[in-house]
Amino acid sequence: MRLLHLLLGTLLSPRPVHDQRGLSQSTEIAILTGVVVGIAVTVGAAITVYVKARLPQP
């Protein structure tokens, strides 16, 4: 009887749900990091160009 209960419990128990958010969260973080790095590089380049343009020419 115990074996029957174990068998029925195994067959009728709900299946574990897989978390599908892992990859999409990692992808979102990677995209956002890339955007932030791109903005930082653009701002840095703009400041460099501005400062070099304002320096006295020898």
Secondary structure, 3 states (H helix, E strand, C coil): CHHHHHHHHHHHCCCCCCCCHHHHHHHHHHHHHHHHHHHHHHHHHHHHHHHHHHCCCC
